[in-house]
Amino acid sequence: MDSDEEERIPFRKRKEWSDIKPVPQDDGPGPVVPIAYEEDFIEAMDYFRAIFLADERSPRSLALTSEVITMNPGNYTVWYFRRLILETLSADLHKEMSFIERIAESNSKNYQIWHHRRWAAEKLGAEVTEMELEFTEKILGLDAKNYHAWSHRQWVLQALGGWEDELQYCQQLLEDDIFNNSAWNQRYFVITRSPQLGGLQAMRDFEVDYAIEAIRVNPENESPWRYLRGLYNKGDTQSLIEDSRVSQACLDVLKNNGTCAFAWSLLLDLLCKGLKPSGGLSERVFEVAACSSSNVNLAETVCSILQRVDSMRSSYWEWRKHNLPPQIC
Amino acid sequence: MGDLVVDKHVQYILSVEKKKDSFESLVMEHLRMNGAYWGLTALDLMGKLGAVDRDMVVSWVLKCQHDCGGFGGNIGHDPHILYTLSAVQVLVLFDRIDVLDIDKVADYIARLQNEDGSFSGDKWGEIDTRFSYNAICCIALLHRLDKINIEKAVSFILRCKNLDGGFGCTPGGESHAGQVFCCVGALAITGSLNLIDKDFLGWWLCERQVKSGGLNGRPEKLPDVCYSWWVLSSLIMINRVQWIDRDKLKTFILECQDKENGGISDRPDDAVDVSLCV
């Protein structure tokens, strides 16, 4: 416990609160709780209920909500009331941002904090763009997959701007951890939505190489395989099977590693969409399947391999095998 | 491995309900309505709903309702769509929906729908596909689906679909099994599942099963029992649950039980939580 908490004075002993009669929660019996921190919390909540019921939007109410939130940032009613107070007092929201930052450092997965942060950022507008990007970077520095931080960041980019360095930021996070699916998702978000990059079509060529390079570094990484597929929309299957880099990437992985389910799976999709496989690719399939090439359906063989190398999802691959489109290799 | 220790879990859930003075219970005061729903549903599944005082629960639920029609997470807490759904679910569980002014609750939900079809959680305007599910599920339980714009609600959900077939909380948000449950659930209730590629989504969902047999919520995250619910029920809704390895998952869940004190945790040997008992 730090010194601040040790010196804490209960509300009932503070002069400025002597006119308030605390209101206990009425959901049942509340036997005395022995631990000091819990006593403080109960007392603070009792005073909170009193000012909440009286709708007292004063500086002392604001200070009280700070204390209650510090003890329990999950209580959404306290946050609501705090917003009403801030609005009524026309309080300095920059100060509010510092307060939120302090609370968020140890409670970064709390919905209320993020919602409150967005409310304040929205009021302050474009002047806080930089600060909001830095704030989310700080939180993502502690947990690079924090869903709330990513949501907030996406909102900042769309509502306030700041797209300039976003692709670079994704790149940096993927360099730190190439398995970070959140960073892959953000990368897709940027290439498809940034007003400065020209959209998916314009970015595709570069991104295909980027995803394939990540696959080469670690073929057992689900994210770049899905990303690669995602670079081609549903209506664009022709471009997918015509881009020789894609089938070549599968073959390169499968040459070294005959058990990579993601590579087999993408190959299966390519075959189902009409890919005419190269000799090398067919050879490799039959080699891994340990069967001869005569009179065997290639896609069916890939399904059988998948049933073996990805046995946990064997019934899925079995289903795929029985639902292959007609007239494919 | 072994069996589900039903009696221990029943005792655990009932004890959580009674411990109103524990610190855990104090800081969770504001979301008691959710806890009540999860705990009571778990008891119901184990055939032990009779172990609680139904009239007492119903009268407490009603005390959480506001003039606007919405419910708070506890007495004295502001109304929110999350707790309004839980309140309605608890009443449905007890077959006491008759105590409600149904149109009043349904109108509260309908007012939370935005122009783009999304739903806010409350008057402060936070938007999330969780709230789309809350709204649609709640208003369907009240048999008042005609009060919202279903077409717009569905189109917002579809805008949250990602390249992997999964769904996020807003357009562009990362796919997450919990959000997938909400979106698939909302689409199922509104009869719109034909609008998604069920095979593609089903594959992403069954890809959530990891070597230990457990399910994770996003790629490269740890498995957690809560995702057994989110992933499995999504797979059931799109009729693809046969694609995962059931035996391995069962083993994983049973290993997460606290066999001495009752309760189930997120992973083997972690602390128990009432929401996971479902």
Interface residues (C-beta under 8 A of the other chain):
Chain A: Q25 D26 D27 G28 P29 G30 P31 V33 I35 E38 F41 I42 M45 R49 F52 N72 G74 N75 Y76 T77 Y80 R83 Y111 H115 R118 W119 K145 Y147 W150 S151 Q154 W155 F179 N180 N181 S182 N185 Q186 Y188 F189 R193 N221 E222 S223 R226 Y227 R229 G230 M312 R313 S314 S315 Y316 W319
Chain B: K20 D21 F23 L26 V27 M28 E29 H30 L31 R32 W60 G72 G73 N74 I75 G76 H77 D78 H80 W124 E126 N162 L163 D164 G168 C169 T170 G172 G173 E174 S175 H176 G202 W203 C206 E207 Q209 K211 R218 P219 E220 K221 Q242 W243 I244 D245 K248
